[in-house]
């Protein structure tokens, strides 16, 4: 391993330069105007895998954006690690809130990242973290220290629900056969507090539409006489939480699996400063479901949030109009054993039931995903723990994440494999937001730690 680490140290600048080239391509999967860029990114990832030493590389076509596959099989009797990542990114909007252009990567020093961080869309989620695996693999290949088989599956539709990934996995069971799946699309508690994500929330995402009159109306002639869809939608959304910030959709909590007092006590050992949390977000106070801590609200409890709301006139100046329609996008984060389809149906039924006379409601389901939990007594988790301890000098803390990676549950269902979530980003990295960034410390630490996972996992599998 010393030779691998020496190789990494000697090539750090090149690794960053290559990542910057990757970040320059606006691979926004949600916006069709960036379609050529998404395909170009897939080709770049394939080329980088080839340069790193992978074989059987293929840019696999799907009904949407391609999945890049590559592998290195030394011996079918050796353990096989399947690495998953994604090369697509979120839209950069709102663009005017970026301090530097989203697709013109720059390195800036911050209080949290005194050695510098790369600012660009996709820097942390997930190009930077995905690329750590490519470079860790390259380092071990070039020093002949890779002890196991490795397969790569890098997709281009994670940010829009991974619609075609499930089909690809279903049709490629043999090609994707492995012993464990390794994913770096999560984070850790702090640069001096390593952690491994052991749980993910699921997701139900819907769009709602409230329609009133058959056309926009003059607010002077019709105001107070007919239902105003924007007013109505605002009231309906407000009613989805009670005074304790508990979700009011009937049946919403019926299948929620609560944690024991002992489990909650273990979670509470993770360091958390309310003051620092509020300062980082520039807020005066936290808010959430009564009876739970901020850490619990963001991980083991389900949520319902409005992600966007619009309707009527929003241009310059005044236009006295009652809009014919109002819209909102709503996401619900789910915990074990909530099922996305069931929650979506419960929401639909409830939202339609609270619509007042004079309006029509339409609920359009979008993508969703199952929650997932990884046991901490598995070989994969133990190997990850050893890897972090080797590079950080301390054991990582197991934590549950508030985020969703729907494919983790899908992998377990289709391939029968648990995923090990070795994330190196921080909550402060502003993923999905303006000024997303990824610390150079974190990028390098990921490249240094991943080889230790391969070694530890191989050794544990032999026992």
C-alpha positions in Angstrom: 0.0 0.0 0.0 2.9 2.4 0.5 3.6 2.3 -3.3 0.0 3.1 -4.0 0.0 6.0 -1.6 3.2 7.3 -3.0 1.7 7.2 -6.5 -1.3 9.2 -5.3 0.9 11.8 -3.6 3.0 12.2 -6.8 -0.1 12.7 -9.0 -2.4 14.9 -6.9 -2.2 17.9 -9.1 -3.0 15.9 -12.3 -5.9 14.3 -10.5 -7.4 17.7 -9.7 -6.7 19.0 -13.2 -8.6 16.1 -14.7 -11.5 16.6 -12.4 -11.7 20.3 -13.4 -11.9 19.2 -17.0 -14.8 16.9 -16.2 -16.5 19.7 -14.2 -16.4 22.1 -17.1 -18.9 20.0 -19.1 -22.5 21.0 -18.1 -23.9 17.5 -17.9 -27.4 18.6 -16.6 -29.7 15.6 -17.1 -32.9 17.5 -16.3 -32.5 20.0 -19.1 -32.7 18.6 -22.7 -30.7 21.6 -24.0 -27.7 20.0 -22.3 -28.2 16.6 -23.9 -25.0 16.8 -26.0 -23.0 17.7 -22.9 -24.3 14.7 -21.0 -23.3 12.3 -23.8 -19.9 14.0 -24.0 -19.4 13.5 -20.3 -20.2 9.8 -20.6 -17.5 9.5 -23.3 -15.0 11.3 -21.1 -15.7 9.0 -18.2 -15.2 6.0 -20.4 -11.9 7.4 -21.7 -10.7 8.1 -18.1 -11.6 4.5 -17.0 -9.6 3.1 -20.0 -6.6 5.3 -19.1 -6.8 4.1 -15.5 -6.5 0.5 -16.6 -10.1 -0.8 -16.8 -11.1 -3.2 -19.5 -14.3 -4.2 -21.3 -15.3 -0.6 -21.3 -18.7 0.2 -22.9 -20.9 3.3 -23.1 -24.1 1.4 -22.8 -27.1 2.9 -24.5 -30.4 3.3 -22.7 -33.7 4.9 -23.5 -32.2 8.0 -21.9 -28.6 8.8 -21.1 -25.9 6.1 -21.3 -24.4 4.0 -18.5 -20.6 3.7 -18.6 -19.4 0.2 -17.7 -15.8 -1.0 -17.2 -14.0 -3.7 -15.2 -10.8 -5.4 -14.3 -11.2 -9.1 -13.5 -8.1 -10.8 -12.3 -9.6 -14.0 -11.1 -13.2 -15.1 -10.8 -12.4 -16.6 -7.4 -11.3 -13.3 -6.0 -13.9 -10.9 -4.3 -15.5 -8.5 -6.7 -16.4 -4.9 -5.8 -19.0 -3.1 -8.0 -18.4 0.7 -7.9 -21.4 2.9 -8.6 -21.5 6.6 -9.3 -23.1 9.2 -11.6 -21.8 11.8 -14.0 -24.9 13.9 -14.4 -25.5 17.0 -12.3 -28.2 19.3 -11.0 -29.2 22.5 -12.9 -27.1 25.5 -11.8 -30.1 27.7 -11.1 -30.4 30.2 -9.6 -27.3 31.2 -11.6 -27.1 34.8 -10.2 -26.3 33.4 -6.7 -23.1 31.8 -7.8 -20.0 33.7 -6.9 -18.2 32.2 -9.9 -19.7 30.5 -13.0 -21.1 27.1 -12.2 -19.2 25.4 -15.0 -16.0 27.3 -14.8 -14.3 25.5 -11.9 -12.2 27.5 -9.5 -10.3 26.7 -6.4 -11.0 28.9 -3.4 -9.9 28.8 0.2 -12.6 28.9 2.9 -12.8 28.6 6.7 -13.8 25.0 6.4 -11.4 24.2 3.6 -8.2 26.3 4.3 -6.3 24.2 1.7 -8.9 25.0 -0.9 -12.0 23.7 -2.4 -13.2 23.3 -6.0 -16.3 25.4 -6.7 -18.4 24.1 -9.6 -21.7 22.3 -10.2 -21.1 18.6 -9.6 -17.9 19.1 -7.7 -19.2 17.0 -4.7 -22.3 15.5 -6.2 -21.1 13.4 -7.7 -18.3 14.0 -10.2 -15.7 14.6 -7.6 -16.7 11.6 -5.5 -17.1 9.4 -8.5 -13.7 10.4 -9.8 -12.0 9.5 -6.5 -12.8 5.8 -7.4 -11.3 6.1 -10.8 -8.1 7.6 -9.5 -7.8 5.2 -6.6 -8.3 2.3 -9.1 -5.6 3.9 -11.3 -3.1 4.1 -8.5 -3.5 0.5 -7.5 -3.4 -0.7 -11.1 -0.2 1.3 -11.7 1.5 -0.2 -8.6 0.2 -3.7 -9.1 -1.5 -3.6 -5.6 -5.1 -4.1 -6.5 -6.1 -7.3 -4.6 -9.6 -7.9 -6.0 -11.8 -7.6 -9.0 -13.4 -4.2 -9.7 -16.4 -3.3 -11.8 -17.6 0.3 -12.6 -21.2 1.3 -13.4 -21.4 5.1 -13.8 -24.8 6.4 -14.9 -26.1 9.7 -16.3 -29.6 10.0 -14.9 -29.3 9.9 -11.1 -30.5 13.5 -10.7 -33.7 12.7 -12.6 -34.6 9.5 -10.9 -32.4 6.8 -12.5 -35.3 5.8 -14.7 -33.3 3.5 -17.0 -30.8 2.2 -14.5 -33.2 -0.4 -13.1 -33.8 -1.7 -16.6 -30.1 -1.9 -17.2 -29.5 -3.8 -13.9 -32.3 -6.2 -14.6 -30.9 -7.0 -18.0 -27.3 -7.4 -16.8 -27.3 -9.5 -13.7 -24.4 -11.6 -14.8 -22.3 -8.7 -16.0 -22.9 -6.9 -12.6 -22.3 -9.9 -10.5 -20.3 -8.9 -7.4 -19.9 -9.3 -3.7 -20.5 -5.8 -2.6 -21.4 -2.4 -4.0 -19.3 0.7 -3.2 -20.9 4.1 -3.5 -19.5 7.6 -2.7 -22.6 9.8 -3.1 -23.0 10.8 0.5 -21.0 12.8 3.1 -19.3 12.6 6.5 -19.8 14.5 9.6 -16.6 16.6 9.5 -13.0 16.5 8.2 -11.9 15.4 11.6 -14.9 13.2 12.3 -15.2 10.5 9.6 -18.5 8.7 9.3 -20.2 6.0 7.2 -23.7 6.3 6.1 -25.7 3.3 7.2 -29.2 4.5 6.3 -31.0 6.5 3.6 -34.4 7.9 3.4 -36.7 7.0 0.5 -38.6 9.5 -1.7 -42.0 10.3 -3.1 -42.0 13.3 -5.4 -45.2 14.8 -6.8 -46.4 17.9 -8.7 -49.7 19.4 -7.8 -52.0 21.7 -9.9 -55.0 23.7 -8.7 -57.3 25.1 -11.3 -60.1 27.6 -10.7 -61.8 29.6 -13.5 -61.3 28.8 -17.1 -59.1 31.9 -17.7 -57.1 34.5 -15.8 -59.5 37.1 -14.4 -59.4 40.8 -13.6 -58.9 40.9 -9.8 -61.1 44.0 -9.4 -64.1 42.6 -11.3 -63.8 39.0 -9.9 -61.8 39.3 -6.7 -63.8 38.0 -3.8 -66.3 36.2 -6.0 -64.4 33.1 -7.2 -61.8 30.8 -5.8 -58.3 32.1 -6.3 -56.1 29.0 -7.1 -53.0 30.6 -5.6 -54.7 31.5 -2.4 -56.3 28.0 -2.2 -53.0 26.2 -3.0 -51.2 28.2 -0.2 -53.9 27.2 2.3 -53.9 23.5 1.2 -50.1 23.4 1.6 -50.2 25.1 4.9 -52.6 22.4 6.2 -50.2 19.6 5.4 -48.5 20.2 8.8 -50.0 20.7 12.2 -48.9 23.0 15.0 -46.2 20.4 16.0 -44.9 20.2 12.4 -46.3 16.7 12.1 -47.6 15.7 8.6 -51.4 15.6 8.5 -51.8 13.1 5.6 -53.9 10.3 7.1 -52.0 7.0 7.3 -48.6 8.8 6.6 -46.9 7.4 9.7 -48.6 4.0 9.9 -45.6 2.0 8.7 -42.8 4.2 10.2 -40.3 2.0 12.1 -39.2 4.0 15.2 -35.8 3.6 16.7 -35.2 2.3 20.2 -34.0 4.6 23.0 -30.7 2.8 22.8 -30.4 3.5 19.0 -31.3 7.1 19.5 -28.7 7.4 22.2 -26.0 6.0 19.9 -27.1 8.6 17.2 -26.8 11.4 19.8 -23.1 10.6 20.2 -22.4 12.2 16.8 -21.1 15.7 17.4 -23.6 18.5 16.7 -23.6 22.2 17.4 -26.9 24.0 17.1 -25.1 27.3 17.1 -22.7 26.3 14.3 -25.6 24.8 12.3 -27.6 28.0 12.5 -24.6 30.1 11.7 -23.7 28.1 8.6 -27.3 28.6 7.3 -27.6 32.2 8.5 -30.8 31.4 10.5 -31.8 32.3 14.1 -33.5 29.0 15.0 -34.1 25.5 13.9 -37.6 24.1 13.1 -39.1 20.6 12.8 -41.2 17.9 14.2 -41.7 18.2 18.0 -40.1 15.6 20.2 -37.0 15.0 18.0 -33.6 16.5 17.7 -32.3 18.3 14.6 -30.1 15.3 13.7 -33.1 12.9 14.1 -35.4 15.2 12.1 -32.9 15.1 9.3 -32.4 11.3 9.2 -34.8 9.0 11.0 -38.1 11.0 10.6 -40.1 11.4 7.4 -40.7 14.8 5.9 -42.9 16.8 3.5 -41.5 19.9 1.8 -42.5 22.2 -1.0 -39.7 22.4 -3.5 -41.2 25.0 -5.8 -44.5 27.0 -6.1 -45.7 29.3 -8.9 -48.7 30.8 -10.6 -50.0 34.2 -11.8 -48.0 37.2 -12.8 -44.4 37.5 -11.6 -43.0 39.9 -14.0 -42.0 43.6 -13.6 -44.6 46.0 -12.3 -48.2 45.2 -11.4 -50.8 43.1 -13.2 -54.1 42.8 -11.3 -55.0 39.3 -12.2 -56.5 36.2 -10.5 -54.6 33.3 -12.1 -56.5 30.4 -13.5 -54.0 27.9 -12.1 -51.4 27.5 -9.4 -48.7 24.8 -9.2 -46.3 23.3 -6.7 -43.7 20.6 -6.5 -43.6 18.5 -3.3 -41.1 16.0 -2.0 -41.6 13.5 0.8 -38.6 11.9 2.4 -39.5 8.4 3.7 -38.1 6.1 6.3 -38.3 2.3 6.8 -40.9 0.8 6.2 -42.7 3.5 4.2 -43.4 2.6 0.6 -43.1 5.3 -2.0 -46.1 4.2 -4.1 -48.3 3.9 -1.0 -47.3 7.3 0.3 -47.9 8.9 -3.1 -51.4 7.4 -3.2 -52.1 8.5 0.4 -51.0 12.1 -0.5 -53.1 12.1 -3.7 -56.2 11.0 -1.9 -55.8 13.5 0.9 -54.9 16.4 -1.3 -57.9 15.9 -3.5 -60.1 15.6 -0.4 -59.2 19.0 0.9 -59.8 20.9 -2.3 -62.6 23.4 -1.8 -65.6 23.7 -4.1 -64.9 25.8 -7.2 -61.5 24.2 -7.8 -60.1 21.2 -9.5 -56.9 19.4 -8.3 -54.5 17.3 -10.2 -51.6 15.3 -8.6 -48.9 14.1 -10.9 -46.4 11.6 -9.4 -42.8 11.8 -10.4 -39.9 9.6 -9.3 -39.6 7.9 -6.0 -37.4 5.5 -4.1 -37.3 3.1 -1.2 -35.5 3.8 2.0 -32.5 1.6 2.8 -30.5 0.5 5.9 -27.0 -1.2 5.9 -26.0 -3.3 8.9 -22.8 -2.3 10.7 -21.8 -6.0 11.3 -21.3 -6.8 7.6 -17.9 -7.5 6.0 -18.4 -4.5 3.8 -19.0 -2.1 6.7 -16.1 -3.5 8.7 -13.8 -3.1 5.7 -14.9 0.5 5.2 -14.4 1.2 8.9 -10.8 -0.2 8.7 -10.1 1.9 5.7 -11.2 5.2 7.3 -9.3 4.3 10.5 -6.1 3.8 8.4 -6.3 7.3 6.8 -8.1 9.4 9.4 -6.5 7.8 12.5 -9.9 7.1 14.1 -12.9 4.9 13.7 -15.8 6.3 11.7 -19.2 6.9 13.2 -22.2 5.1 11.7 -24.9 7.7 10.7 -28.2 7.7 8.9 -28.5 10.2 6.1 -31.5 12.4 5.4 -30.9 12.1 1.7 -32.2 9.6 -0.8 -30.3 7.3 -3.2 -33.2 5.1 -4.5 -30.9 2.9 -6.4 -29.5 1.4 -3.2 -32.7 -0.4 -2.4 -33.0 -1.4 -6.1 -29.5 -2.9 -6.1 -30.4 -5.0 -3.1 -33.6 -6.2 -4.7 -32.1 -7.0 -8.1 -28.6 -8.0 -7.3 -29.0 -9.2 -3.7 -26.2 -6.9 -2.6 -25.8 -4.4 0.1 -24.2 -1.0 -0.7 -21.4 0.5 1.4 -21.8 4.3 1.4 -18.3 5.8 1.7 -19.0 9.5 1.3 -16.3 12.2 1.7 -18.3 15.4 1.2 -19.6 17.7 3.9 -23.0 19.2 4.6 -21.6 22.6 3.9 -20.6 21.7 0.4 -23.8 23.2 -1.0 -24.8 20.3 -3.2 -27.9 21.1 -5.3 -27.3 24.8 -4.4 -25.4 27.7 -5.8 -21.6 27.6 -5.0 -21.4 23.8 -4.7 -17.9 22.8 -3.8 -15.7 19.9 -2.8 -12.6 20.3 -0.5 -9.2 19.3 -1.9 -8.6 17.6 1.4 -11.8 15.5 0.9 -11.0 14.7 -2.7 -7.5 13.5 -1.8 -8.7 11.7 1.3 -11.2 9.7 -0.7 -8.5 8.6 -3.2 -6.2 7.6 -0.3 -9.0 5.7 1.6 -10.6 3.7 -1.1 -7.5 1.5 -1.8 -7.6 0.5 1.9 -11.2 -0.6 1.5 -10.2 -3.0 -1.4 -7.4 -4.5 0.7 -9.4 -4.8 3.9 -12.4 -6.2 2.1 -10.3 -8.8 0.3 -8.6 -9.9 3.5 -11.9 -10.1 5.5 -13.5 -12.2 2.7 -10.7 -14.7 3.0 -11.4 -15.3 6.7 
